Amino acid sequence: MSTSVAEEFFEIVYAEDSPTDAEVTLRAFRKANLGNRVGWLKDGQQVLDYLFGDSPDVLNRPLPRLLLLDLHNHTVAGIQV
């Protein structure tokens, strides 16, 4: 994939710093045949950058329909987002 996360549109943004936990959740989404585009971001700072970053694409893309945030993330916790 040549585009950065900031340039993509996700209907669901999922923030999780544990790759194992993220894989379990993403597998459950796939198993449920979830049709929405899910973007996995590793911390709250990436979520903030995705939502409010400097990229010109931020202004042109719709907001995600759902944010799933890890409340105990080590950099920027979900509760801070």
HUJORA-V650914 format. One record per residue. PSI is psi as a letter, one per 20 degrees, with the letter a starting at -180 (999 if undefined). OMEGA is omega in whole degrees, 0 to 359 (999 if undefined). D_LAST is the distance of its C-alpha to the last C-alpha in Angstrom with 1 decimal. Layout:
psi={PSI & PSI}
omega={OMEGA & OMEGA}
d_last={D_LAST & D_LAST}
//
This chain:
psi={p & i & q & r & h & h & i & q & p & p & h & p & p & o & p & p & i & o & h & g & h & g & g & g & g & h & g & h & g & g & h & j & l & p & i & q & p & p & p & o & q & i & r & h & h & h & g & g & h & g & h & j & a & i & p & h & h & g & h & i & q & q & q & q & h & p & p & o & p & o & h & l & q & h & f & o & q & h & h & h & 999}
omega={185 & 180 & 178 & 179 & 182 & 182 & 183 & 174 & 177 & 175 & 177 & 175 & 183 & 180 & 181 & 182 & 179 & 178 & 180 & 179 & 180 & 181 & 178 & 181 & 180 & 176 & 178 & 176 & 180 & 181 & 179 & 181 & 178 & 184 & 182 & 175 & 181 & 176 & 178 & 175 & 190 & 178 & 181 & 179 & 176 & 177 & 179 & 177 & 179 & 184 & 190 & 186 & 184 & 182 & 177 & 179 & 182 & 182 & 186 & 182 & 178 & 176 & 175 & 177 & 184 & 172 & 174 & 189 & 173 & 184 & 183 & 179 & 187 & 180 & 174 & 184 & 180 & 180 & 179 & 180 & 999}
d_last={26.9 & 27.2 & 24.1 & 20.8 & 17.6 & 16.6 & 19.8 & 19.5 & 18.5 & 17.0 & 17.2 & 15.0 & 12.2 & 12.3 & 10.3 & 12.8 & 14.4 & 17.7 & 20.0 & 22.1 & 19.6 & 18.3 & 22.0 & 22.8 & 20.1 & 21.1 & 24.7 & 24.3 & 22.9 & 25.9 & 28.3 & 27.3 & 28.0 & 24.7 & 25.4 & 21.9 & 20.7 & 18.0 & 16.1 & 15.3 & 12.8 & 13.1 & 9.8 & 6.2 & 8.0 & 10.1 & 7.7 & 6.8 & 10.6 & 11.5 & 10.1 & 11.1 & 13.4 & 17.1 & 18.8 & 21.0 & 20.1 & 16.7 & 18.7 & 21.1 & 19.2 & 17.9 & 14.4 & 13.9 & 15.4 & 13.2 & 9.9 & 10.7 & 8.3 & 10.1 & 9.3 & 11.5 & 10.7 & 12.8 & 11.1 & 7.3 & 6.8 & 5.2 & 5.5 & 3.8 & 0.0}
//
